[in-house]
Amino acid sequence: MSKPAPSRAAVSLSVVLPAYNEATNIRLAVERAVVAASRLATEYEVIVVDDGSHDGTGSVVEALMRRGRSHIRLITHKPNLGYGAALRTGFKHSRYDLVFFTDSDNQFDISELEYFIPLMADYEMVTGFRVYRYDTVVRCMLSWIYNRIVGVLFRLRVRDVDCAFKLMRREVVKQVSIECNNFFVNTELLAKARKWNFRIAEKGVRHYPRTAGETTVRPSDIPRTLATVVRMWRRVYFPTRKEMDLTHAETTPLGQVTEFTLARN
């Protein structure tokens, strides 16, 4: 029996924003996230995970918090640990029933989350797919090939595996462990959610060109990514006992993760 669609009064939402050297983008990203979350949920938080930035990204978020933005949280990695590690940290520190993540580069309109939340009545995860994608032709072609490969290997009927616009129920975050530290995390999340028989829906989202900063994904990542695909396929479907034990272990050293708190007067 399906759960009733969450009304605004019933929705509690954690927004996770992984960020690496996004000082020029993070203020707008956080402000947009706060506006969207405050409109869609009665309880919410916006968690920025500063993944070892060296351009002042964390300082920008601290300044927003000092202005009385009580719903903003800042968690810092030192040194840079990777995109997947940033999401793992954000999920671990999230507190609410629905957990959403997107990138901090403002290439998505977070207000479109409004169209995702009603789908949570019938699904445990809703993943976006990019409409009118603003990427180079080469990158779009590589993405198309990659989606076909992982679709076959992991039995995923998803158009855009790597779209960083995903909403999940808390049970998905608790059940699906994140092992990888890189951008393969999007594939890992979907593959493991599929394995655990969570219901997955798709929804189109607009994709906008970057106005500042630069992507950290490079063509040189392709061989390593393909090797990771093969390795993760085996670990998802044929894990050893040791790998199963490690899945539930703490993978991020606690000394490398700190949360910024405002000093009390």
N, C-alpha and C positions, 0 to 999 in steps of 0.2 A: 504494500500500500504506500503510495507516494506521500511524502511529507507536504504540508501546506506551504504555499509560496510565502517566503518571508516578507512581512510588511515592514515599513520603516521602523515601526515601534519595536519590532522583534530582532532587527538586524544589529549584530555587533561585528565590527570589521577591523582587521589588522591589514595595513598597507605596508608592504616591504619594498624599499627602494635601494637596491645595491648600487654603490657609486664608487668609481675609481677615477680620480682626476676630473671631476665634473664641477669644478668651482664656478664655471660660467653658466652652468645649467641648473645646478641643484636648488637654488632659491626658487625659481619658477616651478620646478618639479614638485617641491615640497608644498608650496602655496597652492598649486592646483590640486594636489592630493588631499590637502586639508579641506578645501572647498568641496570637493566631490564627496569625501567621506562624511563630512558634517551634514551634507544634504541627503545621503543615502542611509545613514545609520545613526542611532542614538548613542551608541558606544563605539568609539573608534580610536585608533592610534596610527600614526605614520612613523614607521621605523626606518631610519636611514642607516645603512651599514656602510661605513666608510672603509673601503678595503685597501688600507695602506696608502691613501692618496698623499701626494707631496706638493699639491698646488693650493692648499687652503680650503679644500672641500669641507672638512670638518668644522673649520672656523665659521664658515657661512651658516652652517646649520646651528652651531652654538649661538650665533647672533640672533637667529630666529627664535630660539628657545628663550633667550633672555628678554625678548619682547613680550613674553607672557604666553607663548604658544605651548600650552600645557600638554597638548596631544602629540607633540613631536618628541621622538626619542632618537638618540644618536649612539650607535654602537660602533666601535673602531677596531679594526684589525691592524696589528703591527707585527710583521711587515705585510705587504700585499700577499694574500693567500689564494685569490682566484674567485671568479664569478660564482661558481658552485658553492664554494666555502662561504661566501657572503650570504647567499640564499639560505644555506644551512643554519647559519647564525641567526638570520632574521626570523626564520621559522621557529627556531628553538625559543627565541625570546618573545614571540607573539603570544597574545593573551586571549584573542577573541574567536568567535565561532567560525567566521569566514576569514580566510587568509588570501590576500591578493598580492601579486607582485608584478612590477613592470620596471623598465629601465629608467634611469635618471636623465636621459638625454633629450626628453621632450619630443620624441618621434611618434608618440602615441597621445591621444587625447583621453586622459583618464576619466573624463566625464562619461565616456561610453560604457563605463562599468555599470551604469544605470540599466543597461540592456542585458547584462550578464546575471545580475542578482535574481531576477525572477526565474531563471532557468535552474537555479539551485533547488527548486521544489522537486525536480525529477532527476537531477544529476549530482554527482559528488565533485565533479570538476568541469569547468568550462574553459576551453582554450581558444584564444583568438587566432584568426588568420588574416594576414595583411592584405588590405585592398589598395590597389594603386601603389604598389610598393616602391619607395624611393631608395633604391640601391643600384649599384652599377649592373650592367647587363651580365658581366662575368659572374658577379656574386649571385645574381638571381638564377643563372643557369646552374651554378654549383649547388645552390640551395634546392633546386628542383631535383637534381640527381640524388642529393643526400636524402631528401624526403622519400624518394622512391626506395632507396636502399633500406632505410630504417623501417619504412612501412612494411616491407616484406619480412625483414628479420624479426621484428617485434609485433607483427600483425596489427599495425596501427593504421586505422582508416582516418588519418588526419592530414589535412592539406598543407599545414605549415607548422611542422614540429617545433621549430626554433622561435616561434613568435613569443616574445616576452610580454605577454598579456594574459595571465592565467589566474583564475579564481578557484579556490578549493575549500571544501569543508575541512574542519579541524581533524576529522578522522583520517583524511588523506595525509595530512601533514604528519600525524602521529604514526601512521602505518607505513608510509613510504619513506624509506631511509635514503638520504643523499650521500653517496660515496665519492663521486667525482668532484674535483675542485674547479673545473673549467666550464666552458660554454656547453658542453655535452649534457649539462644538468637538465636542460629542457627535455631532451630525449629520454634521459633516465627517469624523470618524473612521470612522463607519459607511459613509458614501457612498464614501469613497476605498478602504476595505477591500473593499467590494462591487465597485468598479471594477477592483481588482487581483485579483479572483476569490479572495480569502481566504474560507475557510468560516466562517460565522457561526452560532452557536447562541444560543438564548434559554433563560433559566432564571428562574423567579419568585423574588423576594426580598421579605421583609416590609418595610414602610415604616412608620416610627414618627413621632409628632409631635415637633416641635422642643421641647426643654425649656429652651433658652437661646439668646440671640442672635436674629438676624432674617435672613430671606432677602434677598439683594441683587437678586433678580429682581423687576421691576416691570411693571405693565401697559403703561407707557409704552415698554417695550422692544419691543412687538409690531411697530410699523411698521419699526423698524430691523432687527428679526429677519427679517421677510418680505423686506425689500430684500436682506439678506445671503443669504437662501436663493436668490433669483434670481441674484445675482452669483456665488455659489459653484457653482450648477448650470452656469453658463457656463464657469467656470474649471475645473471637474472634467472636463467633456465637450468643451469647445472652447477650450482655453487658447491664448493667443498665445505666440510664441517667448519674448518678454520675461518673461511670467508663468511659463513653464516654468523659465527661468533663475533667477528670484527664488525659486521654490519650494525650491531647493536652497541658497539663501543663508542666512546667519545673520540671523535677524530680531529677536533680542533683544540690544540693546547689552550687551557684556560688562561695562561699568562699572556696570550696574544690577543685576547678579546677583552675590551673594557667598555663600560657604558658611562657616558657623560651625564652628570647630574648637576643641577644648579645648587649653589651654596645657599643655605638658609640664613636669613638675617637673624 
